[in-house]
Amino acid sequence: MNRKIALIPIDARPVTRELPKQIARIGGWEVLLPDKEKLGFLKKPGNINSLSDWLLKVAPEVDGFVLSTDMLAYGGLVPSRINSDELQVIFKRIELILHLKKIYPEKPIMAFSATMRISNNYVNEEEKEYWEDYGEEIWQYSYHTHRYVRTECEESKGKVEKLSAVIPPDILRDYLQTRERNFQVNLSLLDLVENGTIDVLVFPQDDTSEYGLNIEEQESLTDFVRKRQLSSKVFIYPGADEVANTLISRLIYKLEKVAPPTFFPVYSGETGSHVHAMYEDRPICESVKGQVFAFGSYTVDNANDADIVFAVNVPGKQQGDLALQKFLGEVDTSHRNIGEWVSRVHHYVRKQKLVAIADVAYANGADPAMLPRLLDGVPLSHLCGFGAWNTAGNTIGTVVAQAAMIYLQKEKPSIPFEEVQGNIEEQIVLRLLDDYLYQTIVRQEVRKAVNLETITNETLLQEVAFRFNEEAKVFLEKYSLDYEIKNIYLPWNRTFEIGIRLAKEGAN
């Protein structure tokens, strides 16, 4: 084996491009990536022809492929929502996957294609331009159209009729045509699974709710998967940005020919484990099962049967959102017990179980009531994973992949133990700095201090870097973490996400 995998990510952000590479490195594998410049920038699509050439160029030296069809077909996840190319043009681009399998039939191909999200606001940063005028109305139209189909609710029927009169016909027609085209592309991918071109396919549900045209599409895709008996190869669940991590880890296990580990979930609150996370259509406990199953494994009912204890910090009554500052008072309630949960984590660590932490009490950041208690009670060196970023699915899928790579090295070591330990420690420190220090603390400080409507990109970066470096210095010193910040950057020139270059103190 070459111990290399080629990845076409959904875009060039650190969590989608660099994180899969970092996770694979824990397991002693290398992920080959196209240059960032080829992957576009927010609404600007990636260079599809250049990416195709790159993929064919590196194909001889890799053992398998993980491919974002959104990037190959549209130039990225965001461009997939605004692209206006003809369906036949899109189908022609996807033929690259057929060509790849024809040349390298022995090399597995795992692919993912998001079901197009519906944003419930007037922000058009990642949507078509008309979203700033009709975004919420289109979301309501989608929600009530599907709700009426499912429930025959007369209230929803009336709302659809009113909304149809409010949204200009050309805009509604354009939106529905865009959805239909994306749906047809996803249907065509099922053909590639059925004929053996794609070995595993994921349809991640990007930002979902109980009803919506996206949910209706997912139900249709599920029906097609069942009828064509593809349920062991096609997976549909909430997520998007973390799917490359899931498929990279799954592919590595396939290539290594190692049975995947089992997971025992431990929740900080029983009520919270059944809460529907924001931007998802199911309880958190079901999202955990979905992510573990997509990786290729399953959960078990007790720690003795488990290879990995999967400790999930959940909200008390409702998940909050740290980026939007919503429902913050519903998280740290008497419906959960963080102290008891941390004690259980410590217990399993003492029993020498592999323990990973998925913090989903909030969307878009770590839980400030939990994190200090965890760090005071459990040494980082005793954990095999940590995450708390963006949606619950993003976090859960990432932590499953991290823990799986540690387990792989335990079962079939391919690199020195010190290197494994160093790789996962750096991973966890990066997630703490990003998910906790930046997303939970610094981002809110920056947003309160500056006018985001008028500030320049350069000044915004300076403000973020200054505040972050000050906080990071204190944090790293407090917990005796021997790392230094080499560089801070804003991947999309906005405060939502950050890029961090980290190095061990004293390293070149």
N, C-alpha and C positions, 0 to 999 in steps of 0.2 A: 504493500500500500504506500501511496505517496503521503497519506495523512493530511490531505488538502481538500477543501470544499470551495466551490465557486458560489458566491452569493450575489444576486441582483436584488438590492434592497428597495424599499418603497420610496426612499428619498435619502438625502445626505445628512440628516440630523444625527447627532451622536448616538441616540438611543436606537436608531434603526440601522445605522451603518457600522458603528464602532462596537456597540455592545455585543452583538452576536460574535464578533471576532474575539473579544475579550473572554466571553464565556467559553468558546471553543478552546481557547488557549489553556484554560484550567484543565481540560481533558487531554492536553497534548496534541491538539489539532490546530491547523492553520486555515483561516478563512481568507480566500483571495477576494479582493474588492475592487470595483472600478474606481477611478479617480473621482473625487467629489465633483469636479467640474462637469463630468458627464451626467450627473444626476439631477440637474436643474436646481431651482431655488424657489420654494413656495409655489406660486402659480406658474412659474416658468418651467416648462417641461424639460425632462432630461433629453439628451441626444440619443434617440432610440437606435439610429443606425450605428453610431459609435459604440453603444453598449452591446449591440449584436456582434459587432466585429471583435470586441474585447472578449466576449463570452466564448466565441469560437476559437480565439487565440489561446486562451488559458485552458480550454477543455481537455487537451491531451494530458495535462499534468495534475488533474484533480481526480478524486475518487467518486464524486457525486455533485449534484447541483441543488441549490435552493433558490427559487426564482419568484420574484414578485411579478405577476402578470400585469398588474397595474402599471409598473414601470415599463415593461416591455411593450405593452399595448398603447399606453397613453402618455408615458413619460413621467409617471409618479402617481402617488395617491391623491394629492390635491388636484393635479391636472385631470385625473379621471372624472372629477365632478364637473369640470368646465369644458372638457374637450368636445369638439363638434365634428370630428372626422367621421366619414362614412363607415358603416359597419363593415363593409368589405375590406376597407383599408386596415381596420383593426384586426380582422381575421387573418389578413396577409402577414401582419407582424407576428402573430402568434404561431404561424407556421414554423418559426425558428425553433420552437420546442420539438416539433416533429422531426425537423432536420437534425437536431442535436441527438435525439434518441436513435435515429437511423444510423448515425455515425458511431455512436457509443452505446449500443443496446445494453451493455452490461452495467452501465453507470446509472444509479438511481437518480430520478428527478422528483423533487418535492416542490410544490408550487402553492401560492396563496393569492387569493383575489378577493378584495373587500366588497361586501354588499354596500352600495352607496349610502352614506349616512344622510340624515335630514337634520340640519341644525335649527334649534328652536330659539333664534334670535335674529337681530338685524345686522349682524356682523358679516361682511362679505369678504373678509381677509382670505378665507379658504373656500369661498363659494363663488357662484356667478355674480356679476355686478348687480343684478336686480335684487339680490338678497337684502341689500340695505333698505329697500323700499317694501318688499313683500315676503321677507324671510319667515316671520312668525305666521303670516297668513298661509304660506305654502305648507309650513309644518302642521298647522291646524287642519288644512285641507287633507293632507296625507293621513293624519291621525283619525279624523272622523270618517274619511272614506273607508278605511279598513275597519274601523269600529262598527260602521253600519253593515258592512259585509259580514262581519262575524256575529253581530248581536241583533241586527235589524232594529237598532235603536232609532226611533223617530227624531229624537233630539239631534243626533249626529247627521241624519239625512237632511234636516233643516239647515244645519250649519254648513254642510257641503254646498247646498244650493246658494246660500248667502255668500260664501267665500268664492264660489265660481263667478259671481257677479262683481266681486271686489278685485280679484286678480285679473289683470288684462289677459285676454285669450291667447295672445301670441307668447306671453311669458309662461303661462300655464302649459301651453302646448310644447314649448321648448323644454321645460322642466320634465314633463312626462316622457318626451322623446328621448331625453338624455338617460332617464332611468331605464327605459325599455331597451335602449341599446346596450347599456351595461349589463342588464339582465340576460340578454341574448348572448353576450360574450361569456358570461358565467355558465350558461347552459352548454355552450360549445366546449368548455373545459371538461365537462362531464364525459363528453365523447372521448377526450384524450385519456381520461382515467380508464374508461371502458376498454379502449383498444391497447392499454398497457404503456402508453407514452408517458403519462404522469403516474408515478407510483403512489404518492400521497398528495391530496389536495385539501386545503383549508379555505373555507369561506368565512373569514372573520366578520362579525357583526360590529361595524364601526359606529359607536354612539347610538344606542337603541332605546326604545321605550316599549310599553305594553302593546300599543297599536301603531300602525304606520305602513306606508307602501313598502318600506324596506323589510318590515316584518312579514308582510304578505309575500314578498319575493322569497324570503327565507323559508317560509312554509312551503312554497312551491318547489324550491330547490330540495328541501327535505323529502317531499313526496317523490320527486324524480330519483333521488338517491335510493330511497326504499324500493321503488319499482324496478330499478336497474340493479338492485342488490350490490350497491357500492358502499354500504355503511362502514365497512372495515377500512376503507381507503379515503373517504370524504368526511370532513368534520366541519360542523357549523356551530359556532359559539361566539360569545362576545369577546372582542379584542381587535387588534389591528397592528399597532406598533411593535408588539412583542412577538408576533408570529414567527419571525425569522429565528428568534432564540429557540422557540419550541421545535421548529423543524430542523434546525442545525443540530440540536441535541438528539432528536429522534434519528436523524440520518447517521450521526456518529455511532449510536448504539447499533443500528442496522449493519454498518460497515465493520464494527468491532465484533459483531456477533455475540453480544452480551445481553442477557435478559434484563430488562429495565427494572429499577427498584420500585417497591411499593411505598405508599405514603399514608401516614396516619395523621389526619387533621386534628389540631387542638385549638379551639376557639376561646377568645377572652370573654365571650358572652354567648349564651345559648340563643337569646333573642336576636342578637346581632348577626349570628350565623345565618339566620333566615331573612334578614333584611335584603331588599333589592338594592344593589349598589346603583349609584347614579350612573346614567348612560348605559345601563344594562337591563336586560329583560327578565332576569331570574335572580333567585336568592344567591347570596355569596357562597353558601355551601355547595350549590350546584355549579357555580363558576369554577370552584376549586376542582370538582370532579371533571368538568369539561376540559380544563387545562391539562390536568394529569392524563386524561384519556387521549387527548390530542398528541401528547408526548409519546404515548404508547403504553401507558400503565394504568393502574387503578388504585383506589384508596382501600384501606382495611380498617377494621373496627377496634383494634387495640395496638399498643406500641410494640408488644412482643412479636406480632406478625409483620411489623413494618420495618423496612430498611431505612426510611427517613421519617422523622417526626416533623410534621409541617405545621408550625405554630402560626396561627392567623389572628392578628389583632383586628377586631371588628368594632363597629360603632355600637353604642348602647341602644339607641332607638332608631336613628337614621344616619346614613352616611353624610358627612359634610363635604364641602368643596372649598379648599383653601385658596384656590385661584380666584374664585368668584365670591369668596367669603359668605357662603350660604350654609344654613342649617348648622352652624358651629355649635350652638347650644344643645343639639340633639345627640352629640357624639359621646361625651364623657358623662354618662348617666349611671344610675344604680343598676342598670340592666347588664352591666359587665363588671368584672373585677380584675383590673390590670395587675395588682399586686399578687393575687393568687396565680394568675396566668404566668407571670414572670417566674414565680417560684416553681411552677411546673416545668417551664423551660429549663431552669437551672437543674431540676431533678433529672430530666432526661439527659442533660449534658453530663452530669455526674455519673449517670449509668452508661456513659460512652456511646450514646445513640447519636447518629447524625441529625442535627437540628437546624432547620431553616426558618427564617422569619419573613412572613408576608404581612405587611402593615397596610390594611385597607379600611381603616377607620374613617379616613378622609380620601376623597379623590384629590389628586394633584398635590400630594405632599404627605410627609410623615406626621404621626400623632405626637404633638408636643407634651401631652400628659403621659404618654407611654415611653417614648424614646429614652429620656434620661434615666428612668427606672431600669430599663433593659440594660443600658450601658453600664450602670452602676452595679448590676447584679450578675451579668454574664459577660465574660471576656470575649472580644470579637474573634479571637483565635479559635474559639470553641464552636463557632457557627459555620454552617456550610452554605449559607445564602442569606441575603437581605434585599428587600425592595419595598418602595413606598411611592412609586411614581405614577402619575396620570390616573388612568382608570383602574378598577380592581383587576380586570383581565390583564392589563399591562404588567402590573406588579406580580400577580400570581404566576403567570406564564414565565416571567423572567426568573423568579425564585425557584420554580420547578426545574428550569434548565440549569441554573447554577448548582443546585443540590445534586442533580443527576450527574454532572461532570465530576463532582467530588466522589460520589459513589463509584463511578466508573474507574477512577484511579485507585480506589480501594480494592476493587475486584480484579482489575487488569491494569496494573501500573505501567505507564509508558514513559513517564518523566520522573525525576527525583522528587521525593516527598516534599523537600524544602521548596522546590519550585511550585508544586501544587499549592502548598500553603501560602506562598507569597502571592500567587495569582488570585486566589479567592479573597485573601485579605485586602489586596488592592481593589478588587471588585466591590467589596463591602464598604471600604472607605469612600470610594467614588460615589456609591449610592447614598451613603450617609451625608456626604457633602452636597450632593445634588438634591436628593429627595427631602432631606431634613433641613440642612443649613440654608440652602437656597430657596427651595420651594415653600417651606413652612415659615421661614424667618425673613431672609433678605429680600425676597421678591415683594413682600408687602411693604417693607421699609422703602424700597425704591419707588413703588407705585404711589406711595403717599408723598414722597419728597419731590417728584418731578411732574411736569405736565407732558404726558405721553403724546399729546396732539401736536406739540410744537418742538419738542426736544430733537436734536439731531442724533443720528445713529452713533456718531463718535462720542458725543457727550453722554448719551445713554450708557454706552459701554464703559466709559470712565466711571460713571456713578455706580454701576453694578460691580465693576472690578474693585473699586475702593471699599465699598461696604462688604463685599463678599470676603476679600482678603483679610479685612480686620476681624470679621467673625470667625473665619477659618483658622486664623492664627491662634485664637483663644481656644477653639474647639479641639484642634489637633494637640495642643499642649495639655489641655485638661485631661484628655484620655490617653496621653502618652503614645500618640500615633506618629511614627517617625516618617512623615511624608511632608512634601512641600508643594505648593501650587506653582506650576511652571507657566501656565497660561490660562486666561479666562476669555471666552468669546461668546457672542450671541449668534447662534446658527442662522436664525431668520430675522435678525435685527429687531427683536421684540423681547419683552420681559418673560414670556411664558416659559421658555426653555433656555438652558445654559449649556455651554461646552466647557469642560474642565480638563486641563492637561496636568496630570499628577506624576510625581516622581518620588522615589525613596530618597530620604535625606542623604546627601553626600554622593548620590549617583550623578553621572555626567548627563 
